[in-house]
């Protein structure tokens, strides 16, 4: 028995103390209670134990009953029906929630729109037209909008060009184009970016009229709702006409009429097929494709539009080919003219003059278009010829009447490259061009043009101002010192009268910038703008009256309603006439024998002062006649030094070229008081008695205030070696200098 179990491979179990009879008890499969089984489910055969297998006969194979196979099919069909039902159910649930979400979005978007019934087509944006003193148009600012053009008045190919490139199915959709959206989506996916848009002309109009340009989903949904509203309220032709008269074409032009005038110089009613295609092509990217700034890009886009027009049967293939091969564009150049500096300056002051602008206006100015052109040419041509030689990249010019009316302004050599106005906004060191305020302060303190001062080396606590030529002339008159721009004399005078008094004088005459009251102010180290320095010279030219530089004389609406009229200046006398005459006498000499000898206007009495800042960073000349006061500045925006460009060089050349042309045909007039016998004869009578105070020491006066000169004693005439013509006698010298004999 034990051997049999061993042969059958049985395993002896540990008894753990149980009786042998109980330890051998085992349950066979037959002894177990069968579990409940499905009749349809085939029964799995119970494997026999090894000791129960017949060694001679293999166990028979069991076959699945046919009934079981049919039940599986029925169960599969049942499961399929359940899945399909569930799909329908969840699809319905998803559709319901999607519908709810769409309705919610529509309600939310509509809640953030103004009431549809209150929506109106907004007014055209205001246009600012700037005209010259002769009434001619100088520039336009704001959102330039041309007059409305009726659709029926336009050549038929013009609106068709927009339909061909922007919305081929314009006349068949209801504001939105699902086919166009799908096509754009596919194109964008293929190109892995935004290469096409699906907006219709109606959507674009809705965006232009009512919405901002931000790219958000909310704005896009608002655009869709407004497009549907526009389609419901207006006919297709009305929508197309509104679109053509409101769409932006770049360069500040809104509407086809403004764009046609801006780019082609003619009405939209007269554009050619090629020009119509170019206008339609601009809508995609008006700033980038403006033909006056990017003619190649505009031409390439126009060819695409022409091809689309031919494809849509709007024009024949022959017309498209002819327009592409021989375009008839006559594009006006970009608004790079320097008059745009004037327009920008006007834009900055309009708010102070008339407040917020909500209607189109006309601004009448003091600008003379002819003088503006001459000033522009003078700056541009001189820089083109000599900017490399002298390392000068920029220039500015301001010309105004002695009453302060600006006749010409150039804020830079090229407005298209830089809109920074160097005539108004930039502040630079004037150098010796600031010296007239020191000399005027001294004249008002009792000195005269023939007062003697010492030109000699100076040491102020380690600061040693030197003359440009490093030469010193000893005893010189104030006239000589100013004409030759002697730095040591100017510094001595500044200390003598006091830097604070010099600052007061400059501010009284029109300098508005902050000035540092220190000894170096005599050499023009405090920064000023071109326009305020020219305005501060104006009292010398008009007999001592204060002026406010101005360019706007009147502002009116297109209907003629006057919104602003400039009133005359009431600044009164800022220089006594006799002091102004003395200053004119001194500054006349600057042009006759001083640093501005090249500045000459045949037949005219002219005066002025040159200026060169430290390290040749700035070169100035401010000169004037009884007709115009003109200032020129040349330098570099980064304040880098020039190659020894001085005020007596390039600035004088620019000034002379401009002033000679500006004075052609103008009746000759003398500077105030310079021709009056009373002053001159009185000066002649006292010439022999002209005396000079001893030159002040190099030591800085305590307190820096004005110190009256000591009692005058007779003094010999100036050193002939320093001033040869002085030996001929003061009377003859003054007459020669004043009247150019």
C-alpha positions as CSV (number, residue, x, y, z in Angstrom):
1,X,0.0,0.0,0.0
2,X,2.8,2.3,0.9
3,X,4.6,1.2,-2.2
4,X,1.6,1.9,-4.4
5,X,1.3,5.4,-3.1
6,X,4.9,6.0,-3.7
7,X,4.6,4.7,-7.2
8,X,1.8,7.0,-8.0
9,X,3.8,9.9,-6.9
10,X,1.7,10.6,-3.8
11,X,3.0,12.9,-1.1
12,X,2.9,12.1,2.6
13,X,1.3,14.9,4.6
14,X,2.5,15.7,8.1
15,X,0.1,14.4,10.7
16,X,0.7,16.9,13.4
17,X,-0.5,14.5,15.9
18,X,-3.8,13.4,14.2
19,X,-4.8,9.8,14.2
20,X,-3.8,7.9,11.2
21,X,-7.3,7.1,10.2
22,X,-8.3,10.7,10.0
23,X,-5.0,11.8,8.4
24,X,-5.8,9.7,5.3
25,X,-9.2,11.3,4.7
26,X,-9.2,13.3,1.5
27,X,-12.1,14.8,-0.6
28,X,-12.3,13.7,-4.2
29,X,-14.0,15.8,-6.9
30,X,-17.0,13.6,-6.7
31,X,-17.3,14.3,-3.0
32,X,-17.6,18.1,-3.5
33,X,-20.9,19.9,-3.9
34,X,-21.2,21.1,-7.5
35,X,-21.6,24.9,-8.1
36,X,-24.6,26.3,-9.9
37,X,-23.8,26.4,-13.6
38,X,-25.5,27.9,-16.6
39,X,-27.1,25.3,-18.8
40,X,-26.0,27.2,-21.9
41,X,-22.5,27.5,-20.7
42,X,-20.3,24.6,-21.7
43,X,-19.0,22.6,-18.7
44,X,-15.4,22.5,-18.3
45,X,-14.2,18.9,-18.0
46,X,-12.7,18.0,-14.6
47,X,-9.3,16.7,-15.1
48,X,-8.6,13.3,-13.6
49,X,-6.0,12.8,-11.1
50,X,-3.0,10.9,-12.2
51,X,-3.8,7.8,-10.2
52,X,-7.3,7.7,-11.9
53,X,-6.0,7.9,-15.5
54,X,-6.1,4.8,-17.6
55,X,-2.6,4.0,-18.8
56,X,-3.9,2.2,-21.9
57,X,-6.8,4.5,-23.1
58,X,-6.5,8.3,-23.7
59,X,-9.3,10.4,-22.3
60,X,-12.1,11.2,-24.7
61,X,-12.3,14.8,-26.3
62,X,-15.4,16.7,-25.2
63,X,-17.4,18.6,-27.8
64,X,-19.1,21.9,-27.2
65,X,-22.8,21.7,-27.7
66,X,-24.3,23.6,-30.6
67,X,-26.7,25.4,-28.2
68,X,-23.7,27.1,-26.4
69,X,-22.4,28.5,-29.7
70,X,-25.7,30.2,-30.6
71,X,-26.0,31.7,-27.1
72,X,-22.6,33.5,-27.5
73,X,-23.9,35.2,-30.7
74,X,-27.0,36.3,-29.0
75,X,-25.0,37.7,-26.1
76,X,-22.7,39.6,-28.5
77,X,-25.7,41.2,-30.3
78,X,-27.1,42.2,-26.9
79,X,-23.9,43.8,-25.9
80,X,-23.7,45.7,-29.2
81,X,-27.3,47.0,-28.7
82,X,-26.4,48.2,-25.3
83,X,-23.3,50.0,-26.5
84,X,-25.2,51.7,-29.3
85,X,-27.9,52.8,-26.9
86,X,-25.3,54.2,-24.6
87,X,-23.6,56.0,-27.5
88,X,-26.9,57.6,-28.5
89,X,-27.6,58.5,-24.9
90,X,-24.3,60.1,-24.2
91,X,-24.3,61.8,-27.6
92,X,-27.6,63.4,-26.8
93,X,-26.3,64.5,-23.4
94,X,-23.2,65.9,-24.9
95,X,-25.2,67.7,-27.6
96,X,-27.5,69.1,-25.0
97,X,-24.6,70.5,-22.9
98,X,-22.9,71.8,-26.0
99,X,-26.1,73.6,-27.0
100,X,-26.4,75.0,-23.5
101,X,-22.7,76.1,-23.6
102,X,-23.1,77.8,-27.0
103,X,-26.3,79.6,-25.8
104,X,-24.4,80.7,-22.6
105,X,-21.5,82.0,-24.6
106,X,-23.8,83.9,-27.0
107,X,-25.7,85.4,-24.1
108,X,-22.4,86.3,-22.3
109,X,-21.0,87.9,-25.5
110,X,-24.2,89.7,-26.1
111,X,-24.3,91.0,-22.6
112,X,-20.9,92.6,-23.1
113,X,-22.0,94.4,-26.3
114,X,-24.0,97.6,-26.3
115,X,-27.7,97.2,-26.9
116,X,-28.1,96.3,-30.6
117,X,-30.9,98.8,-31.0
118,X,-28.6,101.5,-29.8
119,X,-25.7,100.7,-32.2
120,X,-25.2,103.3,-34.8
121,X,-22.6,103.7,-37.5
122,X,-20.0,105.9,-35.7
123,X,-18.9,109.2,-37.1
124,X,-15.8,109.5,-39.1
125,X,-12.6,110.0,-37.1
126,X,-11.5,113.6,-36.9
127,X,-9.0,114.9,-39.4
128,X,-6.5,117.7,-38.6
129,X,-5.5,119.6,-41.7
130,X,-2.5,121.9,-41.3
131,X,-2.3,124.8,-43.8
132,X,0.5,127.3,-44.4
133,X,0.4,131.1,-44.3
134,X,-0.7,131.1,-47.9
135,X,-3.6,128.6,-47.3
136,X,-1.9,125.6,-48.9
137,X,-2.1,122.2,-47.3
138,X,1.1,121.3,-45.4
139,X,0.2,118.1,-43.7
140,X,-2.7,116.1,-42.2
141,X,-2.8,114.5,-38.8
142,X,-5.2,112.3,-37.0
143,X,-7.0,109.6,-38.9
144,X,-7.1,111.0,-42.3
145,X,-10.5,110.2,-43.9
146,X,-11.4,111.2,-47.4
147,X,-14.9,112.1,-48.4
148,X,-17.5,109.3,-48.7
149,X,-17.6,107.9,-52.2
150,X,-20.8,106.2,-53.3
151,X,-20.4,102.6,-54.6
152,X,-22.0,103.6,-57.9
153,X,-19.4,106.3,-58.5
154,X,-16.5,103.9,-58.2
155,X,-15.1,102.0,-61.2
156,X,-16.7,98.5,-61.0
157,X,-13.3,96.7,-60.8
158,X,-12.4,98.6,-57.5
159,X,-15.0,96.9,-55.2
160,X,-14.5,93.6,-57.1
161,X,-10.8,93.7,-56.2
162,X,-11.7,93.7,-52.5
163,X,-14.2,90.9,-53.0
164,X,-11.8,88.8,-55.0
165,X,-9.0,88.9,-52.4
166,X,-10.9,89.3,-49.1
167,X,-14.3,87.6,-49.4
168,X,-15.1,85.7,-52.7
169,X,-18.6,84.6,-51.4
170,X,-19.6,88.0,-50.1
171,X,-22.9,88.0,-51.9
172,X,-23.9,84.5,-50.8
173,X,-23.2,84.3,-47.0
174,X,-25.0,85.9,-44.1
175,X,-22.2,87.7,-42.4
176,X,-20.0,84.7,-41.6
177,X,-18.6,82.2,-44.1
178,X,-18.3,78.6,-42.7
179,X,-16.6,77.4,-45.9
180,X,-14.1,80.2,-45.7
181,X,-13.4,79.5,-42.1
182,X,-12.9,75.8,-42.8
183,X,-10.6,76.6,-45.7
184,X,-8.5,79.0,-43.6
185,X,-8.3,76.4,-40.8
186,X,-7.0,73.7,-43.1
187,X,-4.5,76.1,-44.6
188,X,-3.3,77.2,-41.2
189,X,-2.9,73.6,-40.1
190,X,-0.9,72.7,-43.2
191,X,1.3,75.7,-42.8
192,X,1.6,75.2,-39.0
193,X,0.7,78.8,-38.3
194,X,-1.8,81.6,-39.2
195,X,-1.5,81.9,-43.0
196,X,-5.1,82.7,-43.8
197,X,-8.0,84.4,-42.1
198,X,-11.7,83.5,-42.4
199,X,-13.2,86.9,-41.7
200,X,-15.7,88.2,-44.2
201,X,-15.9,91.8,-45.3
202,X,-18.9,92.2,-43.0
203,X,-16.8,90.9,-40.0
204,X,-14.0,93.2,-40.9
205,X,-16.4,96.1,-41.1
206,X,-17.9,95.2,-37.7
207,X,-14.4,95.1,-36.2
208,X,-13.5,98.5,-37.8
209,X,-16.7,100.2,-36.7
210,X,-17.3,98.9,-33.2
211,X,-14.4,96.8,-31.8
212,X,-10.7,97.1,-30.9
213,X,-7.9,95.4,-32.7
214,X,-7.1,92.9,-29.9
215,X,-6.9,89.3,-30.9
216,X,-9.0,87.4,-28.3
217,X,-11.8,84.8,-28.6
218,X,-14.2,87.1,-26.9
219,X,-13.6,89.9,-29.5
220,X,-13.9,87.3,-32.3
221,X,-17.3,86.2,-31.0
222,X,-18.4,89.8,-30.7
223,X,-17.3,90.4,-34.3
224,X,-19.5,87.4,-35.4
225,X,-22.6,88.7,-33.6
226,X,-22.1,92.2,-34.9
227,X,-21.6,90.9,-38.5
228,X,-24.9,89.0,-38.3
229,X,-26.6,92.2,-37.0
230,X,-25.1,94.3,-39.9
231,X,-26.3,91.8,-42.4
232,X,-29.8,91.9,-41.0
233,X,-29.9,95.7,-40.9
234,X,-28.1,96.7,-44.1
235,X,-28.1,95.4,-47.7
236,X,-25.0,93.9,-49.2
237,X,-24.2,97.0,-51.3
238,X,-24.6,99.2,-48.2
239,X,-22.2,97.0,-46.3
240,X,-19.7,97.1,-49.1
241,X,-19.9,100.8,-49.5
242,X,-19.4,101.3,-45.7
243,X,-16.4,99.0,-45.8
244,X,-14.7,100.8,-48.7
245,X,-15.2,104.2,-47.0
246,X,-14.0,103.1,-43.6
247,X,-11.2,100.4,-44.0
248,X,-7.6,101.5,-43.1
249,X,-5.0,101.7,-45.9
250,X,-1.9,102.7,-43.9
251,X,-0.1,106.1,-43.7
252,X,-3.1,107.5,-41.7
253,X,-5.5,107.0,-44.6
254,X,-9.0,105.7,-43.9
255,X,-11.3,104.9,-46.9
256,X,-10.5,104.4,-50.6
257,X,-10.8,108.1,-51.3
258,X,-8.2,109.1,-48.7
259,X,-5.9,106.2,-49.7
260,X,-6.1,107.1,-53.4
261,X,-5.3,110.7,-52.7
262,X,-2.5,109.8,-50.4
263,X,-0.8,107.2,-52.6
264,X,-1.8,108.3,-56.2
265,X,-2.7,111.9,-55.9
266,X,-6.1,111.4,-57.4
267,X,-9.7,110.4,-56.6
268,X,-10.7,106.8,-56.1
269,X,-13.1,107.4,-59.0
270,X,-10.2,107.5,-61.4
271,X,-7.9,104.7,-60.3
272,X,-6.7,102.1,-62.8
273,X,-7.2,98.3,-62.5
274,X,-3.6,98.0,-61.2
275,X,-4.1,100.8,-58.7
276,X,-7.4,99.2,-57.5
277,X,-5.5,95.9,-57.0
278,X,-2.8,97.7,-55.0
279,X,-5.4,99.3,-52.7
280,X,-7.2,96.0,-52.2
281,X,-3.9,94.4,-51.3
282,X,-3.1,96.9,-48.6
283,X,-5.9,95.7,-46.3
284,X,-4.0,92.6,-45.3
285,X,-1.1,94.6,-43.8
286,X,-1.5,98.4,-44.4
287,X,1.5,99.5,-42.4
288,X,3.9,96.9,-43.9
289,X,2.6,97.2,-47.5
290,X,2.1,100.9,-47.9
291,X,3.4,101.6,-51.5
292,X,5.1,104.8,-50.5
293,X,7.2,103.0,-48.0
294,X,7.4,99.4,-49.4
295,X,6.8,99.6,-53.2
296,X,8.2,96.1,-53.8
297,X,5.9,94.5,-51.3
298,X,2.9,96.5,-52.4
299,X,3.6,95.5,-56.1
300,X,3.9,91.8,-55.2
301,X,0.6,91.8,-53.2
302,X,-1.1,93.7,-56.1
303,X,-0.1,90.9,-58.5
304,X,-1.8,88.4,-56.2
305,X,-4.9,90.4,-56.2
306,X,-5.0,90.7,-59.9
307,X,-4.6,86.9,-60.2
308,X,-7.5,86.5,-57.8
309,X,-9.6,88.9,-59.8
310,X,-9.0,86.9,-63.0
311,X,-9.7,83.6,-61.2
312,X,-13.0,85.0,-60.0
313,X,-13.9,86.2,-63.5
314,X,-14.0,89.8,-62.3
315,X,-11.6,90.8,-65.0
316,X,-10.3,89.0,-68.0
317,X,-7.0,87.2,-68.1
318,X,-5.8,89.7,-70.6
319,X,-6.6,92.6,-68.3
320,X,-4.7,90.9,-65.5
321,X,-1.7,90.2,-67.6
322,X,-1.6,93.7,-69.0
323,X,-1.8,95.2,-65.5
324,X,0.8,92.9,-64.1
325,X,3.2,93.4,-66.9
326,X,2.8,97.2,-67.3
327,X,1.5,98.7,-64.0
328,X,0.6,102.4,-64.1
329,X,1.4,103.3,-60.5
330,X,2.2,106.9,-59.7
331,X,2.9,106.6,-56.1
332,X,3.6,109.7,-54.1
333,X,6.7,109.5,-51.9
334,X,6.3,108.8,-48.2
335,X,5.7,111.7,-45.8
336,X,9.4,112.3,-45.1
337,X,9.2,116.0,-45.6
338,X,10.5,118.1,-42.7
339,X,7.2,119.9,-42.5
340,X,6.1,116.9,-40.5
341,X,8.2,118.1,-37.6
342,X,6.0,121.2,-37.7
343,X,2.9,119.1,-37.8
344,X,4.0,117.0,-34.8
345,X,4.8,120.2,-32.8
346,X,1.3,121.5,-33.6
347,X,-0.2,118.2,-32.5
348,X,1.4,118.6,-29.1
349,X,-0.1,122.1,-28.5
350,X,-3.6,121.5,-29.9
351,X,-4.9,120.1,-26.6
352,X,-3.9,123.3,-24.8
353,X,-5.5,125.5,-27.4
354,X,-8.8,123.8,-28.1
355,X,-9.0,120.8,-25.8
356,X,-10.1,117.3,-26.9
357,X,-10.7,117.2,-30.7
358,X,-14.0,115.4,-31.6
359,X,-14.5,117.0,-35.1
360,X,-12.4,117.6,-38.1
361,X,-10.5,120.9,-38.0
362,X,-8.3,123.2,-40.0
363,X,-5.2,124.6,-38.3
364,X,-3.9,127.9,-39.9
365,X,-0.2,128.4,-39.3
366,X,2.6,130.9,-39.8
367,X,4.7,128.5,-41.9
368,X,5.7,129.8,-45.3
369,X,5.8,126.7,-47.6
370,X,8.5,128.2,-49.8
371,X,10.8,129.1,-46.9
372,X,10.2,125.6,-45.4
373,X,11.4,124.0,-48.7
374,X,14.5,126.3,-48.7
375,X,15.3,125.5,-45.1
376,X,14.9,121.7,-45.7
377,X,17.2,121.8,-48.8
378,X,19.8,123.9,-46.9
379,X,20.1,121.4,-44.1
380,X,19.9,118.2,-46.2
381,X,22.2,119.4,-49.0
382,X,24.9,120.7,-46.7
383,X,24.9,117.6,-44.6
384,X,24.9,115.4,-47.7
385,X,28.0,117.2,-48.9
386,X,30.0,117.6,-45.6
387,X,28.6,115.3,-42.9
388,X,31.3,112.6,-43.5
389,X,34.1,115.2,-43.5
390,X,33.0,116.8,-40.2
391,X,31.3,113.7,-38.7
392,X,28.0,115.5,-38.4
393,X,24.9,113.5,-38.8
394,X,22.0,115.8,-37.8
395,X,20.9,119.4,-38.0
396,X,18.0,121.7,-37.1
397,X,16.9,125.1,-38.2
398,X,14.3,127.5,-36.9
399,X,13.4,130.8,-38.7
400,X,10.9,133.2,-37.3
401,X,9.9,136.8,-37.7
402,X,11.1,139.4,-35.1
403,X,7.6,139.1,-33.7
404,X,8.0,135.3,-33.0
405,X,6.0,133.9,-35.9
406,X,7.8,130.7,-37.1
407,X,8.2,130.7,-40.8
408,X,10.2,127.5,-41.2
409,X,11.3,124.7,-38.9
410,X,13.5,121.7,-39.7
411,X,13.8,119.2,-36.8
412,X,16.2,116.8,-38.6
413,X,17.6,115.7,-41.9
414,X,15.0,113.0,-42.6
415,X,11.6,112.7,-40.9
416,X,11.0,109.2,-42.2
417,X,14.2,107.9,-40.4
418,X,13.7,109.8,-37.2
419,X,10.7,111.8,-35.9
420,X,12.7,113.3,-33.0
421,X,12.4,117.0,-33.3
422,X,15.8,118.5,-32.6
423,X,14.5,122.0,-33.1
424,X,12.0,121.8,-30.2
425,X,12.6,118.8,-28.1
426,X,16.4,118.4,-28.1
427,X,18.4,120.5,-25.6
428,X,22.1,121.1,-26.3
429,X,24.9,123.3,-25.0
430,X,24.8,126.6,-27.0
431,X,28.5,127.4,-26.4
432,X,29.4,131.0,-27.3
433,X,25.9,131.6,-28.8
434,X,24.9,132.2,-25.2
435,X,27.4,135.1,-24.7
436,X,25.0,137.9,-25.9
437,X,23.1,137.5,-22.6
438,X,26.3,138.0,-20.6
439,X,27.2,141.1,-22.7
440,X,23.6,142.5,-22.5
441,X,23.7,142.1,-18.7
442,X,27.0,144.1,-18.7
443,X,25.5,146.7,-21.0
444,X,22.5,147.1,-18.8
445,X,24.9,147.5,-15.9
446,X,26.5,150.6,-17.4
447,X,29.1,149.3,-19.9
448,X,29.2,150.2,-23.6
449,X,30.4,148.4,-26.7
450,X,33.7,150.3,-26.4
451,X,34.4,149.5,-22.8
452,X,37.8,147.9,-22.5
453,X,38.4,144.5,-20.8
454,X,41.4,142.3,-20.6
455,X,41.9,139.2,-22.7
456,X,44.4,137.2,-20.7
457,X,44.8,133.7,-19.2
458,X,42.5,133.0,-16.3
459,X,42.6,130.6,-13.4
460,X,39.5,130.0,-11.3
461,X,40.3,127.5,-8.6
462,X,41.9,125.2,-11.2
463,X,39.5,125.9,-14.0
464,X,41.4,127.6,-16.8
465,X,39.1,128.8,-19.7
466,X,41.0,129.4,-22.9
467,X,40.2,131.0,-26.2
468,X,39.6,128.8,-29.2
469,X,42.9,129.8,-30.9
470,X,44.8,129.8,-27.5
471,X,45.8,133.3,-28.3
472,X,45.3,136.4,-26.1
473,X,44.9,140.0,-27.3
474,X,45.3,142.0,-24.1
475,X,43.1,145.0,-23.9
476,X,40.1,144.7,-26.2
477,X,36.7,146.4,-26.5
478,X,33.5,144.5,-25.6
479,X,32.7,144.7,-29.3
480,X,36.0,143.1,-30.3
481,X,35.7,140.5,-27.6
482,X,32.2,139.4,-28.7
483,X,33.0,139.5,-32.4
484,X,36.1,137.3,-31.9
485,X,34.3,135.2,-29.2
486,X,37.0,135.6,-26.6
487,X,36.2,133.2,-23.8
488,X,38.3,134.9,-21.1
489,X,36.6,138.2,-21.5
490,X,33.2,136.5,-21.4
491,X,34.0,134.7,-18.2
492,X,35.4,137.9,-16.6
493,X,32.2,139.8,-17.6
494,X,30.1,137.0,-16.2
495,X,31.8,137.1,-12.9
496,X,31.7,140.9,-12.9
497,X,27.9,141.1,-13.4
498,X,27.2,137.9,-11.5
499,X,26.0,134.5,-12.9
500,X,22.6,134.9,-11.3
501,X,22.0,138.1,-13.1
502,X,22.9,136.5,-16.4
503,X,20.4,133.8,-15.7
504,X,17.7,136.4,-15.0
505,X,18.5,138.2,-18.2
506,X,18.3,135.0,-20.3
507,X,15.0,134.0,-18.8
508,X,13.6,137.5,-19.3
509,X,14.4,137.3,-23.0
510,X,12.7,133.9,-23.5
511,X,15.0,131.1,-22.4
512,X,12.8,128.7,-20.5
513,X,15.3,125.9,-19.7
514,X,16.9,125.5,-16.4
515,X,20.2,127.4,-16.3
516,X,23.0,126.8,-13.8
517,X,24.3,130.1,-12.2
518,X,28.0,129.3,-12.2
519,X,31.1,130.8,-13.8
520,X,30.9,128.5,-16.8
521,X,27.5,129.8,-17.8
522,X,29.4,132.5,-19.7
523,X,30.6,129.8,-22.1
524,X,27.1,128.3,-22.7
525,X,27.3,125.1,-20.7
526,X,23.6,125.0,-19.7
527,X,21.5,123.3,-22.3
528,X,18.8,125.0,-24.3
529,X,16.6,124.2,-27.4
530,X,17.0,125.8,-30.8
531,X,13.6,127.4,-30.8
532,X,14.0,129.0,-27.4
533,X,17.4,130.4,-28.2
534,X,16.1,131.8,-31.5
535,X,13.1,133.3,-29.7
536,X,15.5,134.9,-27.1
537,X,17.4,136.6,-29.9
538,X,14.2,138.1,-31.4
539,X,14.1,141.1,-29.0
540,X,17.5,142.2,-30.5
541,X,15.8,142.3,-33.9
542,X,12.6,144.1,-32.9
543,X,13.9,146.8,-30.7
544,X,13.6,145.0,-27.3
545,X,10.1,143.6,-27.3
546,X,9.5,140.1,-25.7
547,X,8.0,137.4,-28.0
548,X,6.6,133.9,-27.7
549,X,7.6,131.7,-30.6
550,X,4.4,130.5,-32.1
551,X,3.1,128.7,-35.2
552,X,-0.7,128.5,-34.9
553,X,-2.8,131.6,-35.7
554,X,-6.3,130.2,-36.0
555,X,-8.2,126.9,-35.6
556,X,-11.6,126.4,-37.3
557,X,-13.9,123.6,-38.3
558,X,-14.5,122.6,-41.9
559,X,-17.8,124.4,-41.7
560,X,-16.0,127.7,-40.8
561,X,-16.6,127.8,-37.0
562,X,-13.7,129.5,-35.3
563,X,-12.4,127.6,-32.3
564,X,-9.2,129.6,-31.6
565,X,-7.6,132.8,-32.6
566,X,-4.1,133.8,-31.4
567,X,-3.9,137.1,-29.5
568,X,-0.9,139.4,-29.8
569,X,1.9,139.0,-27.3
570,X,1.7,141.3,-24.3
571,X,5.2,140.7,-22.9
572,X,6.2,144.3,-23.3
573,X,9.7,145.8,-23.4
574,X,12.3,143.2,-22.2
575,X,15.3,145.3,-23.4
576,X,15.6,149.0,-23.5
577,X,15.8,150.2,-27.1
578,X,19.2,151.9,-26.5
579,X,20.6,148.7,-25.0
580,X,19.2,146.7,-27.9
581,X,20.9,149.1,-30.3
582,X,24.2,148.6,-28.6
583,X,23.9,144.9,-28.8
584,X,23.1,145.2,-32.5
585,X,26.2,147.3,-32.9
586,X,28.3,144.6,-31.3
587,X,26.8,141.6,-33.1
588,X,27.0,143.4,-36.5
589,X,30.7,143.1,-36.1
590,X,30.5,139.4,-35.7
591,X,29.4,139.1,-39.3
592,X,31.8,141.8,-40.6
593,X,35.1,140.9,-39.0
594,X,34.4,138.2,-36.4
595,X,33.7,134.5,-36.3
596,X,30.8,134.7,-38.8
597,X,32.5,136.6,-41.7
598,X,31.0,134.2,-44.2
599,X,27.5,135.2,-43.2
600,X,26.6,137.9,-45.6
601,X,23.3,139.0,-47.1
602,X,23.8,141.5,-49.9
603,X,22.1,144.8,-49.1
604,X,21.0,143.8,-45.6
605,X,22.2,144.7,-42.2
606,X,22.6,141.4,-40.3
607,X,23.9,140.5,-36.9
608,X,24.4,137.4,-34.9
609,X,26.6,135.1,-32.9
610,X,28.3,131.7,-33.5
611,X,28.7,129.0,-30.9
612,X,30.7,125.9,-30.4
613,X,30.4,123.6,-27.4
614,X,33.1,121.7,-25.6
615,X,34.9,119.1,-27.7
616,X,33.1,120.4,-30.8
617,X,29.9,118.5,-29.9
618,X,27.6,121.3,-31.0
619,X,28.0,123.9,-33.7
620,X,25.6,126.9,-33.7
621,X,24.9,130.2,-35.5
622,X,22.0,132.5,-34.6
623,X,21.7,135.4,-36.9
624,X,19.0,138.0,-37.7
625,X,17.9,140.9,-39.8
626,X,14.9,143.2,-39.4
627,X,13.0,140.5,-41.4
628,X,13.9,137.1,-40.0
629,X,15.7,135.6,-37.0
630,X,17.2,132.2,-37.9
631,X,19.1,129.7,-35.8
632,X,21.0,126.7,-37.1
633,X,22.4,123.8,-35.0
634,X,24.5,120.9,-36.2
635,X,25.8,117.9,-34.3
636,X,25.1,114.2,-33.4
637,X,22.2,112.7,-31.5
638,X,24.5,110.6,-29.3
639,X,26.4,113.8,-28.3
640,X,29.6,112.4,-29.8
641,X,32.2,115.0,-30.9
642,X,32.3,116.2,-34.4
643,X,35.6,116.6,-36.4
644,X,36.1,120.2,-35.4
645,X,32.8,121.5,-36.8
646,X,32.5,125.1,-35.5
647,X,29.7,127.6,-35.5
648,X,31.6,129.7,-38.0
649,X,31.7,126.8,-40.5
650,X,28.8,124.6,-41.5
651,X,26.1,126.5,-39.5
652,X,27.0,129.8,-41.1
653,X,26.9,128.2,-44.6
654,X,23.5,126.7,-44.0
655,X,22.3,130.0,-42.5
656,X,23.6,132.1,-45.4
657,X,22.1,129.8,-48.0
658,X,18.7,130.0,-46.4
659,X,18.7,133.7,-45.6
660,X,19.9,134.9,-49.0
661,X,16.9,133.1,-50.6
662,X,14.5,134.2,-47.9
663,X,15.4,137.9,-48.5
664,X,15.0,137.9,-52.2
665,X,12.4,140.4,-53.3
666,X,11.9,141.6,-49.7
667,X,12.2,145.4,-49.2
668,X,15.4,146.2,-47.3
669,X,15.1,147.3,-43.7
670,X,17.7,148.2,-41.1
671,X,17.9,146.8,-37.6
672,X,16.0,148.9,-35.0
673,X,17.8,152.0,-33.9
674,X,21.0,151.1,-35.8
675,X,20.2,153.8,-38.4
676,X,18.8,156.4,-36.0
677,X,21.1,159.4,-35.9
678,X,20.4,160.2,-32.3
679,X,22.1,157.2,-30.9
680,X,24.9,157.0,-33.4
681,X,25.7,160.7,-33.3
682,X,25.6,160.7,-29.6
683,X,27.9,157.7,-29.6
684,X,30.2,159.5,-32.0
685,X,30.2,162.6,-29.8
686,X,31.3,160.6,-26.8
687,X,33.6,158.3,-28.7
688,X,36.7,160.4,-27.9
689,X,35.8,160.2,-24.2
690,X,35.2,156.5,-24.2
691,X,37.1,155.1,-21.2
692,X,37.7,151.7,-19.8
693,X,37.9,150.4,-16.3
694,X,40.9,148.4,-15.2
695,X,40.5,144.8,-16.0
696,X,39.1,142.8,-13.1
697,X,41.4,140.4,-11.4
698,X,41.1,136.7,-12.1
699,X,39.8,136.2,-8.6
700,X,36.1,135.4,-8.3
701,X,34.1,138.3,-6.8
702,X,32.7,137.4,-3.4
703,X,29.0,136.6,-3.6
704,X,29.0,136.4,-7.4
705,X,26.8,139.5,-7.6
706,X,27.0,142.4,-10.0
707,X,29.8,144.9,-9.2
708,X,29.6,148.3,-10.9
709,X,32.7,149.2,-12.8
710,X,35.2,151.6,-11.2
711,X,35.2,155.2,-12.2
712,X,36.2,155.6,-15.8
713,X,39.5,157.2,-16.8
714,X,40.7,158.1,-20.2
715,X,42.3,155.1,-21.9
716,X,44.2,154.7,-25.2
717,X,42.5,153.1,-28.2
718,X,42.8,149.3,-28.5
719,X,46.1,147.8,-29.4
720,X,46.5,148.2,-33.2
721,X,48.2,144.8,-33.4
722,X,45.1,143.3,-32.0
723,X,42.7,145.3,-34.1
724,X,44.3,147.0,-37.1
725,X,41.3,149.0,-38.2
726,X,40.9,150.5,-34.8
727,X,43.8,152.8,-35.5
728,X,41.8,154.6,-38.1
729,X,39.7,156.2,-35.5
730,X,36.5,155.0,-33.7
731,X,34.1,157.3,-35.7
732,X,35.2,156.0,-39.1
733,X,35.4,152.4,-37.8
734,X,31.8,152.5,-36.4
735,X,30.4,154.0,-39.7
736,X,32.2,151.4,-41.7
737,X,31.0,148.6,-39.5
738,X,27.4,149.8,-39.2
739,X,26.8,150.6,-42.9
740,X,29.2,148.2,-44.5
741,X,31.3,150.8,-46.3
